[in-house]
Amino acid sequence: MKQEKLIEFLLKLSGWLTLGITLSVMGVLVYNSVSFFAAVDLWEFLSGTVWIPFAERKSFGIWPLLSGTLLTAGIALSLAMPLGILIAIYLSEYANEGWRRIARPTLDLLAAIPTVVYGFLALVFVTPVLQWFFPAIESYNALSPGLVMAFMVLPIITSISEDAMRAVPKIHKEAALALGATRWQVVRKVVVPAAFNGITAAIILAFSRALGETMIVSIAAGQQAHFTFNPAVAIQTASSYIIQMSLGDVAQSSIEYSTIFAVGLSLFFLTYLLTNLSYWLRNRFRKSKIISAA
């Protein structure tokens, strides 16, 4: 009995610890952003499309950094999402056990490669290849780090999606096959809908990981805060800007230094919105399943 209470206490403590860490991070960001928003209008920050923190006439519109962040993460997800789901379908429904034991650890190795290696790969290999096909692409651009980032987040989508698909009860698949469905119809009509929650969680987690990536975009995307969605030009993401400022010779009492926390707070809320979007999609899918079952 005492052992059960101890386990229950540790589990409850783990839950509260996670909440406490999240609130602490948010508190630090908000506390250190107060000085910035005391000097900069909030509406200018949220709606501005020019980010010039060092000029004589400063401008602090966050959208140039957010557009670069969303652009590179969107490119990564547009490649990693379909590829990762297809690989997960193959591994869970078509591959034999021997091939699965080889392919799964090999995919997981992609997540173990240091991101600085991905960054130099994008700069010295992917960008020259892209320039060979599209000469107009600049040496620093959003496309090459986005493509390389796709392979970095691919194991997240593949692993979680495959686990969700393999968790679908076998009896559901066998029932569909008994009714005359083909193997692909079982995957499309039974397995994927049943694993929708896990697939959605994998996609949101991969997108959040791409939003916060720093080294790849710092090396290959450039450090020019342009408000653009053109993947062929140099951009700057929010995370690479934070690294640039934290490593620079900027006085900690200056407004330029406080931009670190304002930008970090923006990234925090963007990830928070994505998390809530995943919960909304999951709850909506559950409700639709209940209605269709009724």
C-alpha positions as CSV (number, residue, x, y, z in Angstrom):
1,M,0.0,0.0,0.0
2,K,2.8,2.4,0.9
3,Q,4.6,1.5,-2.4
4,E,1.4,2.3,-4.4
5,K,1.1,5.7,-2.6
6,L,4.8,6.4,-3.3
7,I,4.3,5.6,-7.0
8,E,1.2,7.8,-7.2
9,F,3.1,10.7,-5.5
10,L,6.0,10.4,-7.9
11,L,3.7,10.4,-10.9
12,K,1.8,13.4,-9.6
13,L,5.1,15.1,-8.9
14,S,6.3,14.5,-12.4
15,G,3.2,16.1,-13.8
16,W,3.5,19.1,-11.6
17,L,7.2,19.4,-12.4
18,T,6.5,19.6,-16.1
19,L,3.9,22.3,-15.5
20,G,6.3,24.2,-13.2
21,I,9.1,24.1,-15.7
22,T,6.8,25.4,-18.5
23,L,5.5,28.2,-16.3
24,S,9.0,29.1,-15.2
25,V,10.2,29.4,-18.8
26,M,7.2,31.6,-19.6
27,G,7.8,33.7,-16.5
28,V,11.4,34.3,-17.4
29,L,10.5,35.3,-20.9
30,V,7.6,37.6,-19.8
31,Y,9.7,39.2,-17.0
32,N,12.6,40.0,-19.3
33,S,10.3,41.3,-22.1
34,V,8.7,43.9,-19.9
35,S,11.5,46.5,-20.6
36,F,11.2,45.8,-24.3
37,F,7.5,46.4,-24.5
38,A,7.8,49.4,-22.3
39,A,9.8,51.0,-25.1
40,V,8.2,49.4,-28.1
41,D,4.5,49.6,-29.0
42,L,3.0,46.1,-28.9
43,W,1.0,46.7,-32.1
44,E,4.1,47.8,-33.9
45,F,5.8,44.6,-32.7
46,L,3.0,42.3,-33.8
47,S,2.1,43.9,-37.1
48,G,5.3,45.5,-38.3
49,T,7.1,44.0,-41.3
50,V,10.5,45.7,-40.8
51,W,13.1,44.4,-38.3
52,I,16.0,46.8,-37.8
53,P,17.2,46.7,-34.2
54,F,20.6,48.4,-34.8
55,A,19.9,51.3,-37.1
56,E,19.6,54.9,-35.9
57,R,15.9,54.7,-36.7
58,K,15.0,51.4,-35.2
59,S,12.1,49.2,-36.2
60,F,10.9,46.1,-34.3
61,G,8.3,44.4,-36.5
62,I,8.4,40.7,-35.7
63,W,7.1,39.4,-39.0
64,P,10.4,39.3,-40.9
65,L,11.7,36.8,-38.3
66,L,8.4,34.9,-38.1
67,S,8.1,34.6,-41.9
68,G,11.6,33.2,-42.1
69,T,10.8,30.7,-39.3
70,L,7.5,29.6,-40.8
71,L,9.0,29.4,-44.3
72,T,11.8,27.0,-43.4
73,A,9.6,25.0,-41.1
74,G,6.9,24.8,-43.8
75,I,9.3,23.6,-46.4
76,A,10.6,20.9,-44.0
77,L,7.1,19.8,-43.1
78,S,5.9,19.7,-46.7
79,L,8.5,17.1,-47.5
80,A,8.8,15.3,-44.2
81,M,5.0,14.8,-43.6
82,P,4.1,12.8,-46.7
83,L,7.4,11.0,-46.8
84,G,7.2,10.1,-43.1
85,I,3.6,8.9,-43.2
86,L,4.3,6.7,-46.3
87,I,7.4,5.2,-44.6
88,A,5.3,4.6,-41.4
89,I,2.6,2.8,-43.5
90,Y,5.2,0.7,-45.2
91,L,6.9,-0.3,-42.0
92,S,3.7,-1.0,-40.1
93,E,1.7,-2.8,-42.8
94,Y,3.9,-4.1,-45.5
95,A,7.5,-4.6,-44.4
96,N,8.5,-7.9,-42.8
97,E,9.9,-8.1,-39.3
98,G,13.5,-8.5,-40.5
99,W,13.4,-5.4,-42.8
100,R,11.7,-3.5,-40.0
101,R,14.4,-4.2,-37.6
102,I,17.0,-2.8,-40.0
103,A,15.0,0.2,-41.3
104,R,13.7,1.5,-38.0
105,P,17.2,2.0,-36.3
106,T,18.6,3.4,-39.6
107,L,15.8,6.1,-39.7
108,D,16.4,6.9,-36.0
109,L,20.1,7.6,-36.9
110,L,18.9,10.7,-38.8
111,A,17.8,12.2,-35.5
112,A,21.2,11.5,-33.9
113,I,23.2,13.5,-36.5
114,P,24.4,16.8,-35.1
115,T,22.4,19.7,-36.5
116,V,25.6,21.6,-37.3
117,V,26.4,18.8,-39.8
118,Y,23.0,19.2,-41.4
119,G,23.8,22.9,-41.6
120,F,27.1,22.5,-43.4
121,L,25.5,19.9,-45.7
122,A,22.9,22.4,-46.7
123,L,25.4,25.1,-47.3
124,V,28.2,23.2,-49.2
125,F,26.2,20.5,-51.0
126,V,22.4,21.2,-51.2
127,T,22.7,24.8,-52.1
128,P,25.2,24.3,-55.0
129,V,23.0,21.5,-56.3
130,L,20.0,23.8,-56.2
131,Q,22.0,26.6,-57.9
132,W,22.9,24.2,-60.7
133,F,19.2,23.6,-61.5
134,F,18.0,27.1,-60.5
135,P,20.8,29.7,-60.9
136,A,18.7,32.5,-59.4
137,I,18.9,31.0,-55.9
138,E,21.2,32.9,-53.6
139,S,24.1,31.4,-51.7
140,Y,22.1,31.8,-48.5
141,N,18.5,30.9,-48.9
142,A,15.5,29.3,-47.1
143,L,15.0,26.3,-49.5
144,S,18.2,24.3,-48.8
145,P,18.0,24.4,-44.9
146,G,14.3,23.6,-45.2
147,L,14.9,20.5,-47.3
148,V,17.7,19.3,-45.0
149,M,15.6,20.0,-42.0
150,A,13.0,17.7,-43.4
151,F,15.3,14.7,-43.0
152,M,16.1,15.9,-39.4
153,V,12.4,15.7,-38.4
154,L,11.6,12.7,-40.5
155,P,12.3,10.2,-37.7
156,I,9.8,12.0,-35.4
157,I,7.0,11.6,-37.9
158,T,7.9,8.1,-38.9
159,S,8.4,6.7,-35.4
160,I,5.4,8.1,-33.8
161,S,3.1,7.5,-36.8
162,E,4.3,3.9,-37.1
163,D,3.7,3.2,-33.3
164,A,0.2,4.7,-33.7
165,M,-0.6,2.5,-36.7
166,R,0.8,-0.7,-35.1
167,A,-1.4,0.1,-32.1
168,V,-4.6,-0.3,-34.2
169,P,-6.3,-3.6,-33.1
170,K,-5.6,-6.4,-35.5
171,I,-9.2,-7.5,-35.4
172,H,-10.2,-4.2,-37.1
173,K,-7.9,-4.9,-40.0
174,E,-9.0,-8.5,-40.3
175,A,-12.7,-7.5,-40.3
176,A,-12.1,-5.1,-43.2
177,L,-10.2,-7.8,-45.1
178,A,-13.0,-10.3,-44.5
179,L,-15.5,-7.8,-46.0
180,G,-13.4,-7.8,-49.2
181,A,-11.3,-4.7,-48.7
182,T,-7.9,-4.6,-50.4
183,R,-4.8,-4.1,-48.3
184,W,-4.5,-0.5,-49.4
185,Q,-8.2,0.1,-48.6
186,V,-7.6,-1.2,-45.1
187,V,-4.7,1.2,-44.7
188,R,-6.7,4.1,-46.1
189,K,-10.1,3.5,-44.5
190,V,-9.1,1.7,-41.2
191,V,-5.5,2.1,-40.1
192,V,-4.9,5.8,-40.9
193,P,-8.2,7.1,-39.5
194,A,-7.7,5.0,-36.3
195,A,-4.2,6.3,-35.9
196,F,-5.1,9.9,-36.7
197,N,-4.4,11.2,-33.2
198,G,-0.9,9.8,-33.2
199,I,-0.2,11.0,-36.7
200,T,-1.4,14.5,-35.8
201,A,0.7,14.6,-32.7
202,A,3.8,13.5,-34.7
203,I,3.2,16.2,-37.3
204,I,2.7,18.9,-34.7
205,L,5.8,17.8,-32.8
206,A,7.9,17.7,-35.9
207,F,6.7,21.2,-36.9
208,S,7.5,22.5,-33.5
209,R,10.9,21.0,-33.7
210,A,11.5,22.7,-37.0
211,L,10.3,26.0,-35.7
212,G,12.9,25.9,-32.9
213,E,15.8,24.7,-35.1
214,T,18.8,27.0,-34.8
215,M,22.1,25.7,-36.2
216,I,20.9,24.6,-39.7
217,V,19.2,27.9,-40.4
218,S,22.1,29.9,-38.8
219,I,24.6,28.3,-41.1
220,A,22.6,28.0,-44.4
221,A,19.8,30.5,-44.4
222,G,21.7,33.7,-43.8
223,Q,21.1,36.5,-41.3
224,Q,19.0,39.0,-43.2
225,A,15.6,39.7,-41.7
226,H,13.4,40.0,-44.8
227,F,9.7,39.8,-44.7
228,T,9.4,37.4,-47.6
229,F,8.0,33.9,-48.4
230,N,10.4,33.5,-51.3
231,P,12.5,30.4,-50.6
232,A,15.3,31.5,-53.0
233,V,16.5,34.4,-51.0
234,A,18.4,34.8,-47.7
235,I,16.2,35.1,-44.6
236,Q,16.6,35.0,-40.8
237,T,14.6,32.9,-38.4
238,A,13.7,33.8,-34.8
239,S,15.9,31.2,-33.3
240,S,19.0,32.2,-35.3
241,Y,18.4,35.8,-34.4
242,I,18.4,34.9,-30.7
243,I,21.8,33.1,-31.2
244,Q,23.2,36.1,-33.1
245,M,22.2,38.5,-30.3
246,S,23.3,36.3,-27.4
247,L,26.8,35.8,-28.9
248,G,27.2,39.4,-29.9
249,D,28.7,42.3,-28.0
250,V,25.4,43.8,-26.9
251,A,24.9,45.5,-23.5
252,Q,22.5,43.5,-21.3
253,S,20.7,46.6,-20.3
254,S,20.0,47.7,-23.9
255,I,16.8,47.4,-25.8
256,E,18.6,45.4,-28.4
257,Y,19.4,42.7,-25.8
258,S,15.8,42.6,-24.5
259,T,14.7,41.7,-28.1
260,I,16.0,38.2,-27.3
261,F,13.3,37.6,-24.8
262,A,10.6,39.3,-26.9
263,V,11.4,37.1,-29.9
264,G,11.6,34.0,-27.6
265,L,8.2,34.8,-26.1
266,S,6.8,35.0,-29.7
267,L,8.2,31.5,-30.4
268,F,6.8,30.2,-27.2
269,F,3.3,31.4,-28.0
270,L,3.6,30.1,-31.6
271,T,4.4,26.7,-30.3
272,Y,1.6,27.0,-27.7
273,L,-0.9,27.8,-30.5
274,L,0.3,24.7,-32.5
275,T,-0.1,22.5,-29.5
276,N,-3.7,23.7,-29.0
277,L,-4.4,23.2,-32.6
278,S,-3.4,19.6,-32.3
279,Y,-5.7,19.1,-29.4
280,W,-8.5,20.8,-31.3
281,L,-8.0,18.5,-34.3
282,R,-7.9,15.5,-32.1
283,N,-11.0,16.4,-30.2
284,R,-12.9,17.2,-33.4
285,F,-11.8,13.9,-35.0
286,R,-13.0,12.0,-31.9
287,K,-16.4,13.8,-32.0
288,S,-16.8,12.9,-35.7
289,K,-16.0,9.3,-34.9
290,I,-18.6,9.2,-32.2
291,I,-21.2,10.8,-34.5
292,S,-20.5,8.4,-37.3
293,A,-20.6,5.5,-35.0
294,A,-24.0,6.6,-33.6
